[in-house]
Amino acid sequence: MPYLELSLRCSETDQPRYENALEDVGALAVTLLDADADTGNEQAILEPGVGQTPLWHALVLTALFPAETNALALLAALESFDPGLDWTTAGFRTVDDQDWERAWMDQYVPLRFGARTFIVPWNHDLPGEADNAEAAVVRLDPGLAFGSGTHPTTALCLRWLDQLAGEGKLTGATVLDFGCGSGILALAALKLGASKAVGVDNDPQALIATFDNAGRNGVGERLAVYLPQDEPVSAYPVVVANILASALDALAATLAARVAPGGRLALSGILHGQEDELLARYSEWFDGLVATRDGDWMRIDGRRR
């Protein structure tokens, strides 16, 4: 199936505004690439410092829309959403699934999160830091499903899982990844010591990507995937939900019920400024709630009473 692809260059500073505008007007997927990759000066992104967002200084941002999207109408909508950004440099082309996925994979580089979690594309060798028995390595080919590790919301959750593993709280646990996308969080949990994982997503394509990635990482027999209406009701010691703030609010009671007493919950997909309402909402069920910021994005985590 073909898609309309929008691409433009932007700075690290302006990237969140561009991405927010594209998602608001209905982008199916947004990808961030190193603008200097073609020069031979690309950089692997490892663990950032506190308060830093793991992005390049100059980026090429691409977004996919349905093929029938009118490019001029799309530009008008983007300019209306954020007239302070320069949309005149945007270029358009029609691509099919394979073209987009291969172009993305050709420039995706390994990333490190926390002490020992690595997300490595299939076409890359392991970085030196990951070539040891203690490393938790996820080999990823996410296709069109969200979740490559480059977005701060995913990075926040990966660092949280890595921290839980360091505290011994993942060993032998069953983890629920609600809104699993490519399955990156469920796979990382399994690589970090969880015994089983359950992925839930309302997009059938995401479930296919998750199951495929699990098989390629040798953990397919330990992961189950479901549409929300098919998910078995259960309570888990660890639950992570990387979805939009509005959905986190609407699903608060459901997600709280999925966390076993004493269990841990992480919520992400929250823009800075949206966290206070969610902190108050989830305080009905959780203690020790903490909000952690990465650029314009937040993670909330706490313990179930």
Summary of the structure (lengths in Angstrom):
residues: 305
radius of gyration: 18.8
end to end distance: 47.1
largest distance: 52.9
contacts: 1020
relative contact order: 0.11
helix: 33%
strand: 31%
